[in-house]
Amino acid sequence: MTQYLVLLPSPEGRYATATEQEKQDLHTAHNEFVELLERRGHKRVDGAQLTPSSQARVVRGSALDDVTLTDGPYAESAEQVGGYYLVETDDVEDLARVCGRLLATPFHPAIEIRPTVGT
């Protein structure tokens, strides 16, 4: 089986202005997504919601111990990665269809699925 990182970009401002009902609906969508993964033979290895990008730290430099750490996201963008899932599957096309459950919310306009490099 191949492991895929499912990246969940989202407009941060949209979540910040969401109603409690919208947040509950999003929570429900994520629970159903995880249930669908299992039901359809995919294995969720890991996953988490990320803090807002304003809490991100960016490291730049050229060598061990020769780095600069700054506040804020790497890219200035309306959409930032708000969470991820690590999923193990042999059927990336079906994994994409299951991602449709999250796309049905107003919080995830697109989802990126990227295979990990095997060790």
Secondary structure, 3 states (H helix, E strand, C coil): CEEEEEEEEEEHHHHHCCCHHHHHHHHHHHHHHHHHHHHCCCEEEEEEECCCHHHCEEEEEEECCEEEEEECCCCCCCEEEEEEEEEEECCHHHHHHHHHHHHCCCCCCCCEEEECCCC
